[in-house]
Each structure stands twice: as C-alpha cells, then as structure tokens.
Amino acid sequence: MRGGARPLRVLIWHVHGSWTTAFVQGRHTYLVPVLPDRGPDGRGRARTWDWPASVREVTPEQLGASATGGGDVRPDVVVLQRPHEAALLREWTGLRAGVDVAAVYVEHDSPREHAVRSRHPLAGGLVHDDDGSGGRPVPVPVVHVTHFNALMWDCGDAPTRVVEHGVVDPGHLATGERASLAVVVNEPVRRWRVAGTDLVVDLARRVPLDVYGMGMDALQQAAPHLAGHLHEDLPQARMHAEVARHRAYFHPYRWTSLGLALVEAMTMGLPVLALATTAAPESVPPEAGFLSTDPAALERTAQRWLADPAEARERGLAAREHALRRFGLARFLADWDDVLDDITGGAGVQQ
C-alpha cells in the first residue's frame, strides 16, 4: 500500500475508541456499523473522539443491500476484533470472512487466563459451517498490538504479525502544574486487580492523584477517600488537557495489553510510573520514567517527582521524544497499509 494502491472500503466495528481513532486517520473509507441502540455491536461513530469524515456509519440493512447489489458500502476487507463478528458479518450480509471478503483479526488483549495454555480463538482458522466446504477452516491473519501479546497467545497455524500502537499527536501539552499523579482506567472496580485498582486506592492515601475513565461512581463507593478526584468519561481533548496538568502518569496495570493512555501520556510529555509487567518494560525507556514491581519503589519515585518538577519535566521530554519516534501515527498507518495490501492484493476502490 505504501506504493500507492487504491484506497479500500474497510469494515470495522467501533470497539476500542482510542485505537480506532488512530486507525481511521488513514487514506481509506471506514465503514462502522451502527444499530438503533448504539450497543456494543453498533456503536457507530465516536462521540468523545474526533473522527474524520471518511468514517461512515452503516446499518446492517445497508451492508446487506450492498453485498448483494454491489453498492458503495460493500467492504473490500473486514477488520475483526471479537470472535463473534464473523458471524455478524454473515448474518447481515451473507459474506464469509476470509472467503467472500478479505479479513484480518486484531487481537488487542493479552490472554485472559494462563498464557501457556491460552489458545487463540482463530488459532484453527474460521469455520463457516453451512457454506458447503465441509467445515474446513479458513485461515485469517491475526495482528497483535504488542510483541508481548504475540508471544503469550498460542495462535496455532494462523499467520501472525505485530503492528504496535500509534496515536494522534495531541501536542506537547504537559505543564506539570499539579503536584499529583494522573491515572486513566475504565471500569476500575470490575477490573480491580487486573487494572491495579487496589494499588491506586492504596497509593492515594499518601500521594495525591486523580483517576479518569468510565465507571467512576463504583470506584467512589469502593474508595470514598477518592471523592473529588474522579473524572467520569471526559471527551478525549478535555481529558488530555486535564491529564497534562499533572506531574506524572501512573500506569498500575498488572496484566493487560499495553494501555494507549500510557502512550498518549508520554506523547503529551508526561513521565511515566508503571508496573514492570507485560509490554511496559519494552515501551518505556529508563530516561522516560520509572518501572518496578515494587509498589514502595514506585511511591518513592512519585514523591521525588512531586518535589522536583525539573526532573519530572526532563523525563517527560524524553518520554515525548520516544513516543513520537516509536508510536507515531505515520508509522502505524504505514504498517497497517502493508497489512491491508497483503490481504487484499492491493485491489481497492475504483476512483
């Protein structure tokens, strides 16, 4: 695709807003399913992120009509992100992922259970039971967002590759004016130990911090001492502006994929405190932050940065330089163009 192949019609469900925000900045037309209730299978365009006009909402009926009549929303490729989306595609359009339309599966997460025994849902390919093929599996490439995830998942014979995160550069927003930490986490109570919420609740008794994300009411009930420091699902631009006022970003996750909020914080110029788990050690260089599996060591570093804004600022500048180099949008989109070109053969929309 770097060589100038035609743009594609890319069908993709709105699942992970931050990741999708970067993905839809490319040169293609992005077809995003929408349902009347805007539930998980039809959220449509984002409401708290800024998406370009090339993102089009499409109903199942529109997709079905185009699939049979060759309309302008018939996808050239489908980007799957959840195991059941292939069945939705078949139900809505009659198209079989990987057979009638090119398909790729993005795995955003680390294995939820024991990594050694975690076989990926697409490890054996997609099986379309009633297509007359005798139930033969169709291989669909799996794209991981970190090398850690690719290592931990057993993807069997499925073709795999890694396209690391990319983010839209919000600019060097960090001011560090607030001697406190910022944490971004969605559903912190439901994901208590996975997201390290217990560490946040404990640290907040001794270190000033604010938490941003969805599910803050439940967190306030679980940790009343955080009242006044919780911010529910702010629009992205406003959240960036608020997070940038803090002295540093705290990433307390024990076992998840690399959080895009961490990458965004570095891009804004914030230094990072993080658990040295999953992909964080290979994503945050020493000059850009401090990583440890010892919460006490993280707390000592936090206290030092709160007392020394100059050090925090210097590390934040290093974090931004690293993030722009490694997680820049141009690299991310070019890598994805290569993936899409490989699976479609470069055959896109006639202009």
LUMMILUM-636019 format. One record per residue (C-alpha): residue number from 0; x negated, y negated, z negated. Coordinates in Angstrom, 3 decimals. Layout:
% residues N
 resi        u        v        w
  NUM        X        Y        Z
...
END
This chain:
% residues 351
 resi        u        v        w
    0    0.000    0.000    0.000
    1   -2.994   -2.320   -0.511
    2   -3.404   -2.103    3.246
    3   -0.090   -3.884    3.897
    4    2.532   -1.141    4.244
    5    6.146   -2.243    4.300
    6    7.911   -3.111    1.054
    7   10.166   -0.452   -0.418
    8   13.575   -0.221   -1.995
    9   12.727    1.124   -5.436
   10   15.498    2.569   -7.613
   11   14.616    2.229  -11.286
   12   16.700    2.256  -14.455
   13   16.222   -0.548  -16.970
   14   14.793    1.484  -19.852
   15   11.756   -0.353  -21.259
   16   12.177   -4.087  -20.792
   17    8.577   -5.212  -21.263
   18    7.126   -2.559  -18.956
   19    9.814   -3.128  -16.335
   20    9.195   -6.880  -16.444
   21    5.669   -6.259  -15.194
   22    6.719   -3.546  -12.727
   23    9.315   -5.691  -10.933
   24    6.841   -8.502  -10.249
   25    5.646   -6.608   -7.159
   26    6.459   -7.063   -3.480
   27    9.354   -4.610   -3.285
   28   13.117   -4.745   -3.751
   29   14.053   -3.218   -7.096
   30   17.482   -1.588   -7.415
   31   18.602   -1.484  -11.048
   32   21.767    0.484  -11.891
   33   24.486   -1.386  -13.753
   34   27.590    0.007  -15.461
   35   30.540   -1.950  -16.888
   36   29.442   -1.324  -20.483
   37   25.766   -2.041  -19.705
   38   24.884    1.046  -21.704
   39   21.607    2.994  -21.564
   40   22.283    4.336  -18.049
   41   23.360    0.994  -16.600
   42   21.825   -1.983  -18.375
   43   21.336   -3.941  -15.173
   44   19.077   -6.965  -15.096
   45   17.342   -8.025  -18.280
   46   18.900  -10.729  -20.400
   47   15.917  -11.559  -22.623
   48   13.167  -11.263  -19.975
   49   12.607  -13.325  -16.835
   50   13.012  -11.105  -13.758
   51   12.621  -12.245  -10.126
   52   15.397  -12.391   -7.541
   53   14.010   -9.232   -5.912
   54   15.673   -7.252   -8.729
   55   19.193   -6.330   -7.581
   56   21.905   -4.836   -9.735
   57   23.631   -1.890   -8.046
   58   26.646    0.132   -9.134
   59   26.887    3.906   -8.727
   60   29.536    3.293   -6.059
   61   27.208    1.054   -4.055
   62   24.408    3.584   -4.306
   63   26.712    6.390   -3.227
   64   28.032    4.465   -0.225
   65   24.524    3.545    0.914
   66   23.288    7.104    0.506
   67   25.869    8.381    2.976
   68   26.083    5.361    5.251
   69   22.517    4.100    5.214
   70   23.339    0.757    3.597
   71   20.898   -1.806    2.301
   72   20.658   -0.257   -1.178
   73   19.661    3.228   -0.109
   74   16.432    3.787   -2.060
   75   13.143    4.730   -0.431
   76   11.868    6.008   -3.766
   77   13.255    6.614   -7.240
   78   11.175    5.946  -10.339
   79   12.431    8.319  -13.041
   80   11.768    7.613  -16.716
   81   14.074   10.057  -18.528
   82   14.752   13.726  -17.748
   83   18.465   13.254  -17.034
   84   18.022   10.517  -14.431
   85   17.537   13.031  -11.603
   86   20.995   14.411  -12.422
   87   22.445   10.878  -12.433
   88   20.943   10.256   -9.015
   89   22.509   13.472   -7.694
   90   25.886   12.687   -9.276
   91   26.042    9.124   -7.981
   92   24.523    9.558   -4.522
   93   24.208   13.248   -3.659
   94   20.469   12.651   -3.210
   95   17.986   15.092   -4.698
   96   14.932   13.508   -6.295
   97   11.808   14.781   -4.606
   98   13.807   16.358   -1.743
   99   16.064   13.728   -0.133
  100   14.282   10.740   -1.639
  101   10.699   10.366   -2.822
  102   10.373   10.487   -6.603
  103    7.872    9.809   -9.361
  104    8.305   10.172  -13.127
  105    6.858    7.596  -15.532
  106    6.094    9.032  -18.960
  107    5.973    6.109  -21.371
  108    5.534    8.079  -24.577
  109    3.163   10.323  -26.428
  110    4.518   13.818  -27.189
  111    7.051   13.626  -29.990
  112    6.062   16.938  -31.538
  113    2.776   18.835  -31.794
  114    0.678   17.677  -28.832
  115   -0.978   21.041  -28.243
  116    2.430   22.688  -27.826
  117    4.222   19.824  -26.048
  118    5.124   20.847  -22.517
  119    6.419   18.004  -20.397
  120    9.992   18.277  -19.037
  121    8.616   18.021  -15.487
  122    5.729   20.440  -16.024
  123    7.524   23.050  -13.925
  124    8.986   20.575  -11.441
  125   12.607   19.541  -10.891
  126   15.125   22.299  -10.235
  127   18.227   21.409   -8.193
  128   20.409   24.408   -8.993
  129   23.029   24.049   -6.278
  130   21.006   22.883   -3.295
  131   20.663   26.236   -1.577
  132   16.968   26.510   -2.341
  133   17.381   29.398   -4.727
  134   16.414   27.254   -7.699
  135   12.844   26.706   -6.539
  136   11.237   23.854   -8.493
  137   10.319   20.657   -6.671
  138    7.028   19.138   -7.848
  139    7.352   15.497   -8.900
  140    4.272   13.437   -9.836
  141    4.040   12.294  -13.454
  142    2.438    8.921  -14.159
  143    1.228    8.287  -17.709
  144    0.668    4.822  -19.147
  145   -2.427    5.794  -21.176
  146   -5.185    8.352  -20.822
  147   -4.385    9.473  -24.371
  148   -0.855   10.411  -23.352
  149   -2.105   12.227  -20.263
  150   -4.472   14.247  -22.432
  151   -1.840   15.170  -25.014
  152    1.005   16.175  -22.683
  153    0.945   19.607  -21.050
  154    2.181   18.755  -17.565
  155    1.535   22.186  -16.105
  156    1.064   22.062  -12.344
  157    2.731   18.673  -11.908
  158    0.488   16.138  -10.150
  159   -0.542   13.552  -12.753
  160   -2.294   10.227  -12.835
  161   -2.642    7.270  -15.183
  162   -1.595    3.699  -14.484
  163   -2.422    1.657  -17.547
  164   -0.138   -1.127  -18.701
  165   -0.031   -4.520  -17.083
  166    1.538   -7.676  -18.452
  167    2.608  -11.026  -17.084
  168    0.130  -13.545  -18.466
  169    2.074  -15.901  -20.765
  170   -0.985  -18.141  -21.046
  171   -3.327  -18.828  -23.937
  172   -0.574  -19.592  -26.439
  173   -2.270  -18.708  -29.722
  174   -2.525  -21.542  -32.231
  175   -3.111  -19.544  -35.414
  176   -1.483  -22.371  -37.337
  177    0.335  -19.996  -39.671
  178   -1.873  -18.126  -42.127
  179    0.136  -14.956  -41.676
  180    0.389  -11.831  -39.538
  181    2.897  -11.013  -36.805
  182    4.374   -7.543  -36.267
  183    6.602   -6.554  -33.333
  184    8.639   -3.373  -33.735
  185   12.062   -2.194  -32.589
  186   14.218   -0.021  -34.858
  187   11.691   -0.117  -37.718
  188   13.854    1.823  -40.172
  189   14.786    4.638  -37.814
  190   11.142    4.948  -36.739
  191    9.839    4.474  -40.284
  192    6.605    6.474  -40.414
  193    6.101    6.762  -36.658
  194    6.024    2.972  -36.338
  195    4.166    2.473  -39.611
  196    7.026    0.508  -41.132
  197    6.079    1.828  -44.566
  198    2.658    0.187  -44.132
  199    4.262   -3.100  -43.118
  200    6.617   -3.094  -46.098
  201    3.746   -2.392  -48.479
  202    1.340   -4.915  -46.945
  203    3.993   -7.645  -47.013
  204    3.874   -7.605  -50.821
  205    0.339   -9.031  -50.699
  206   -0.187  -10.523  -47.225
  207    2.189  -12.996  -45.545
  208    3.729  -11.508  -42.402
  209    6.759  -11.784  -40.147
  210    8.444   -8.986  -38.201
  211   10.027   -9.419  -34.757
  212   12.245   -6.980  -32.867
  213   15.564   -5.142  -32.858
  214   17.059   -3.596  -35.988
  215   16.038   -6.254  -38.497
  216   19.235   -6.036  -40.565
  217   18.425   -2.459  -41.530
  218   14.882   -3.476  -42.428
  219   16.100   -6.264  -44.687
  220   18.286   -3.773  -46.542
  221   15.334   -1.402  -46.925
  222   12.870   -4.155  -47.882
  223   14.645   -7.142  -49.455
  224   11.319   -8.889  -50.095
  225   11.039   -9.440  -46.320
  226   14.128  -11.679  -46.269
  227   13.390  -14.857  -44.355
  228   10.566  -13.219  -42.429
  229   12.582  -11.086  -39.997
  230   13.476  -12.197  -36.467
  231   16.105  -10.275  -34.511
  232   15.570   -9.642  -30.770
  233   14.411  -13.064  -29.624
  234   14.172  -13.849  -25.895
  235   10.694  -12.967  -24.696
  236    9.436  -16.521  -24.152
  237   10.613  -17.632  -27.576
  238    9.152  -14.551  -29.256
  239    5.809  -15.182  -27.576
  240    5.822  -18.775  -28.827
  241    6.622  -17.690  -32.384
  242    4.153  -14.790  -32.486
  243    1.413  -17.069  -31.135
  244    1.663  -19.294  -34.207
  245    0.423  -16.511  -36.475
  246   -3.232  -15.976  -37.314
  247   -3.353  -12.363  -36.082
  248   -1.262   -9.483  -34.764
  249   -0.776   -6.322  -36.841
  250   -0.160   -3.063  -34.943
  251    0.771   -0.453  -37.588
  252    1.910    2.406  -35.333
  253    0.834    5.902  -36.377
  254    1.967    7.887  -33.356
  255    3.392    6.160  -30.326
  256    2.249    5.197  -26.893
  257    0.227    2.004  -26.703
  258    2.626   -0.827  -27.506
  259    2.986   -3.525  -24.888
  260    3.443   -6.037  -27.696
  261   -0.177   -5.383  -28.677
  262   -1.352   -6.081  -25.125
  263    0.804   -9.208  -24.948
  264   -0.590  -10.450  -28.272
  265   -4.154  -10.052  -27.009
  266   -3.228  -11.802  -23.764
  267   -1.882  -14.735  -25.782
  268   -5.213  -14.966  -27.611
  269   -4.432  -13.292  -30.937
  270   -6.919  -10.990  -32.669
  271   -5.605   -7.526  -33.479
  272   -5.440   -5.446  -36.640
  273   -4.422   -1.897  -35.788
  274   -4.473    1.682  -36.936
  275   -7.233    3.561  -35.138
  276   -4.779    6.046  -33.652
  277   -3.578    7.167  -30.205
  278   -4.751    4.782  -27.448
  279   -5.543    1.779  -29.659
  280   -9.293    2.508  -30.128
  281   -9.924    2.509  -26.373
  282   -7.720   -0.542  -25.799
  283   -9.031   -2.986  -28.416
  284  -12.800   -3.639  -28.289
  285  -14.611   -4.415  -31.584
  286  -15.039   -8.095  -30.764
  287  -11.262   -8.489  -30.260
  288  -10.038   -7.085  -33.559
  289  -10.444   -4.523  -36.284
  290   -9.185   -0.924  -36.216
  291   -9.186    1.561  -39.056
  292   -7.217    4.448  -40.510
  293   -7.779    2.909  -43.972
  294   -4.923    0.515  -44.812
  295   -7.057   -1.080  -47.532
  296   -9.732   -1.968  -44.980
  297   -7.101   -3.479  -42.699
  298   -5.787   -5.527  -45.610
  299   -9.255   -6.841  -46.484
  300   -9.799   -7.910  -42.892
  301   -6.396   -9.582  -42.783
  302   -7.204  -11.570  -45.910
  303  -10.560  -12.601  -44.443
  304   -8.995  -13.833  -41.204
  305   -6.283  -15.718  -43.060
  306   -9.033  -17.511  -44.973
  307  -11.264  -18.011  -41.909
  308   -9.309  -19.328  -38.920
  309  -12.536  -19.870  -36.963
  310  -13.343  -16.146  -36.956
  311   -9.768  -15.289  -36.036
  312   -9.873  -17.785  -33.177
  313  -13.162  -16.397  -31.845
  314  -11.850  -12.841  -31.906
  315   -8.628  -13.974  -30.287
  316  -10.511  -15.496  -27.374
  317  -12.355  -12.201  -26.901
  318   -9.028  -10.354  -27.057
  319   -7.550  -12.529  -24.325
  320  -10.582  -12.120  -22.063
  321  -10.442   -8.346  -22.473
  322   -6.674   -8.129  -21.939
  323   -6.755  -10.182  -18.750
  324   -9.515   -8.004  -17.368
  325   -8.055   -4.629  -18.314
  326   -4.301   -5.209  -18.371
  327   -3.924   -7.901  -15.727
  328   -0.802   -7.886  -13.579
  329   -2.672   -7.787  -10.248
  330   -4.458   -4.553  -11.128
  331   -1.255   -2.984  -12.470
  332    0.773   -3.799   -9.358
  333   -2.013   -2.681   -7.018
  334   -2.260    0.644   -8.848
  335    1.486    1.112   -8.558
  336    1.438    0.233   -4.879
  337   -1.067    3.042   -4.427
  338    1.244    5.472   -6.245
  339    4.289    4.451   -4.224
  340    2.325    4.569   -0.987
  341    1.112    8.076   -1.774
  342    4.575    9.487   -2.439
  343    6.390    7.713    0.409
  344    3.699    7.842    3.056
  345    3.950    4.065    3.389
  346    7.364    4.241    5.079
  347    9.283    1.330    3.643
  348   11.979   -1.144    4.604
  349   12.076   -2.349    8.211
  350   11.698   -6.119    8.252
END
